[in-house]
Amino acid sequence: MRDAQEPENHVDVAGSVVRAFSMRRLSVVPELIAARHEFVFEGRRVHVHVPHLDGEHVRREFRRIECNTWKAEGHVPLYYQVNELDVEVEVGHSISIPQAIFSKPPRQDTLVSPAERKLLDETTEILSAVAGRAFERWLRVMRWKSGFGEINEPEIFFRAEGGATLLETKSRRRFWLESVRISVMADFVVDVPKWTATQEALAAENYPPVWFDFLFDGGMRINNRDLSAAALSLAIALETSVRAIFSKDLKARDVDPVALEIFDRTNLRTLLNRLRSLRIWDNDWDKAADLRTFNELMNLRDKVMHLAETKDIEEKALRKMYKAVKEFAYSTCDHLNLN
């Protein structure tokens, strides 16, 4: 019989649970290879690691980080594509485990007692879930501070994008193939200042204002050609930021709560038309607020919501609206000291 439960065969160790997450459309400058973010989440210390460079023996499709942009002269690496990140959650207390477990591959059930196995399984499962939620928070803050909502955005693959075939109907013989058109989406490069700003926000437990969630959702839906839903998300992003501006101004005036309730019921277009009347309005606000484009967005939203008109929505027009709402979202964040 094994003697795993005897104290002299056990050691107390500090433990962490590490979980890997696949990444898309994230590039970093060389200075951020092996960089990390550290913050407290749900009462536990969390580390988000950019991988070290893989050895030359690792096949390209298995590399966790790889150079994707070089300077032609001298073949100097400029940017690295991050394919995978590690999120590590500290257990927070020591774990007593058999000494012999370190000399064998992970998960040696025969070296631990049933009670120990149950504790290790529960610890791993619980902290794996924490790592998942911590990754979601890290991703929201990274998108916010970098301005790149496309990082790891969901992607829809349509079967129709596989290419069409022209054939003779009766015999089913194929005689022509659709021309292949390759559309390449740009990666978004996180530099040291953006990485540092993200660390500062994580450490301070700052969350992005809600309008950024809707803004980046709108961008994701544009990229996936879900244009009617994109219009609604962008309209919500605009509305929440505009209402935040008015809310701060009204609270500064110490108005009656009834007035705030009336304000909450006020139509957004009415608020847009009154923006320039606010005391806090200045030239910086004026530069960031493309009111003409905002009204075009509201017209589009009304068609989708009230008239169920989803035809003839132009991607180009939506991208213009996304740009305008994004600039206003960050300006609102600055002016309301939400950074």
N, C-alpha and C positions, 0 to 999 in steps of 0.2 A: 504493500500500500504506500502511496505517496505521503509525504509529510508536509504538504504545502501550507498547512495551517499553523505549523509551529513558528513562533515568533522569529527564531534565529534564521529561518529561511526566507523571511520577508524583508523588504526595504520600503521606506517611506519616500515617495517621489512627488515632485510637483508635476501636475498633469495639465495638458491642453488637448482640446479636440480640434483637429484640422480638417477642413472640408474644401474641396476644390470646386471652382465655378468657371464654366466656360465663358469666354468673352468674345464679343464681336465689335468691330469698328472702333477699336481703341488702340491708339499708338502713343508711345511716350518717347521723350528725348532720351539719349543715352545716359544722362545723369540720373535717370529714374530707374535704371535696371536694379533690381533687388531692393527698391525703396519700399517703405511700409507706412501705413497709417495706423495710429494707435488711439483708441478711444474707449470710453466706458459705455456699455449698452446693457440694459436690463440688469444693472448691478454687477456686470462681469467685464473684465478687461478683454478687449478685442484687438487683434492685429490683422490688417489686410496687407498681404505681401504681393509685390510684383516679383515674378520668378527671376532666379539667376539665369544666365545664359546656359543653354544646354551644350553638352560636349559635341564635337564634330561627329561622333559615332551615332548620335541620335538622328533617326530619319526625319526629314523635314516635316512630314505630316504628324509627327508625334512631338514636335518641339513646342514648348509652352510659351516661348517668346522668340521672335525671329526678326532679323533686320529686313525691312521692306522698302527702305529708301536710302540711297547712297549718294554721296557727292562723287560725280563722275571722275574728277581728278583725284587719284590716289585711292579710289574706292572707299572713302571714309563714311562710316555709318552715320546717318542723320536721324532716323526714326526707327523705332522697333514696334512691331505689331505684337500686342499682348493677346495670347490665345487662351490663357487660363490664369486665374488668380486663386490664391489660398486665403481663406478666412480662418483664423485661429482664435479659439475662445478658451481662456484660462479657466481651469476647474475652480481655482480659488482656495483650495485646501489640499493637503497632501493625501496621496493614495497609497495604501499598503498593498503591495503585490509581491508575488514570489520572485526571488532573485533569479531563478532559473529561466524565467519567462523572456529575459533579454537575450538569451543565447539561441532562441528559436524564432521562426517566423511568427508574425502577429496572430493572435487568436489561438491560444493553446488551452482549450477547455479542460484538458486532463490535468493541468497544473494548478487549477483553482477550484475552490469549493463551490457548491451550488449557490451559496449566499454571495460569495465573491463574484461569481459569474453574473448573477442578477444585478449586483451593484454596478459592475463595469458596463453591462448592457444598458442599464438605465441612464448612467452618466453620459455614455456616448450618444444615445438617442436624444436625450434632453438638450445637450449642448449642440448637437447637429442642427436641431430646430432653431436654436438661438443663433447659430451661425447663418442660417438661411435668412432670418429676419434682419440680422446685422448687415448682411450683404445688401439687402433691399434698401436699408437706410443709407449705407455707404453709396450706393448707386444713385439714389435721389440727390444726395449732397454733391457728389461728383458731377452729375449733369448740371446742377444749379451753378456751382462755382466755376465750372469750365465753360458753360454755355453750350455744351454739346449734348443736346437731348437725344441724339441718335445713338449714343453709346449703349450697346446691348439692347436696343429696342427690339420688341417682338417683330417677326417678319412672317408674312403670309406667302406661301408658295402656291401659285395657281397652276393646275395641270395645263391650262391653255398656253402657258409660257414655254412649253416644251418644243414648240415649232409645229407647223402644219404641213400636211402632205397633200398633193394634188394627185388624184388617181382616176382611172377610167371606171365609171360606176359599175358596169356589168361584170367585167373581168376582175375588178379590184386591183388591177396592176398599177403600181405607182410609177409616175413618170416625172414628177417635179417636187422639190422640197423648198419650203420657205427659207428665204435668206436669213442667215443667223445675224442677229444684232446683239452685241454684248454691251450691257449697261453696267458701268462700274461705279459703285458708290464710294465716295471718298472716306478715308479714315480720318479721325479727328485726333490731332496730336496734343497731348497734355504736356505742358512744359512745367518747369519747376515752380513758377509763381502760382499756377493753377493748382498744382499738387499741394503747395503750402497753404493756399486759401482753403482747400478742402479739409486739410488737417486741422486748421484753426476752427472751422465750423463744426467739425466732428467733436473736437475736444471741448468746445463751448456748448455742446448739445443744441446747436442751432439747426432748425429744420427749415427747408425752403418754404416760402409762402405758397399757399395752395394753388395760386394761379400758374406756377411753374409746372405742376403736375398736369394741368389741363393744356398748357402751352405745348409741352413736349409730347403729350398724347396726340395733340393735333398734328404735330410734325410727323409722328410715327404713322398716323393714318394717311397723311398725304403721300408718304413714301410707299405705302401699301395700296395706294389708289382707292382708299375708302373715303372719297371726297366729301360726301354729305356729312358723315360723322366728323370729319376733320373740321368742317365749318362750325359745327356745334361746339366742339372742344375749344376752338379758338375764341368763339363768342363767350364761352364761360370764363376762359382765362382773362379776357378783356373786362368782362363785367365784375369779376371778383377783385381785380386790381383797382378799377374805377371806384367801386363801392368802398374799398379800403381807404382811398384818398379822402372821399367825402366823410367817411366815418371819423377819421382823425381830425378833420377840420371842425366837424360839429362838436366832438367831445372837447376840443380845445376851447370852444365857445361856452361850454358848460350848459348846453341846451337841455330843455325838459326831455325826459325819457319818451314822452309821447311823440315829440318831434323826431326822435331817432326811429321810432316804430313807423311813422309816416314815411320817413326816408327809405326804410327797408322795402316799402311797397312802391316806391317811385320807379317809373319806367326807365330803363337804362338809357334810351335815346334822349330823354329829358336831361339826365345827368351829363351825358356827353356834351350837350349843347350849353351846359352851365359850367363846364370845367374852367374856362378862362375867367370866370367870375370869382373863383376861390382866392382867398387872401394869400395862400401859399404858392399861387401860380406865378411863375417867372419865365425868363427866356429859356432856361434849361428845360423846363417842362414843355415849353412851346416847341422846342426842337425835337423832343422825344415823342410828341403826340401828333400822329398823322390822322387828324380828325376825319378827313375825307375818306381815307381807307377804312377807318373804324366804322363809318356810316355805311360804306359798301359791305362790310362784313355783317352788320346788323340787318341790312336788306337781304343778304343771302341767308342769314339765319332765319328770318321771318318766312322766306319762301319755303325753306326746308321744314320748319316746325308748324307753320300755320296753313300753308297751302300744299304741303307734301310735294313740292316741286324739287326733284333731285336731278333733272336733266340739265344738260348744258353747263354744269359746274366745271370751270376751267382750272386745271392744276396750276397754271402760271399765275392766275389771279390769287389762288389760295396761298401760293408761296410768297407773293407780295404781302398778303395779309399776315402771314406767319412772321415775316420779317418785321413788320410794323408793330405787331403785338409784342414780339420778343423785346424790341428796343424799349417799348413803353413799360414792359414788365420789370426790366432791370432798372429803369429810371425810377419807377415807383418804389422799388426795393431800396434804392439809394436815398431817395427823398424821405422815406418813412423810417430810415435808420433800421432796416430789417436785416442788415448784413452782419 
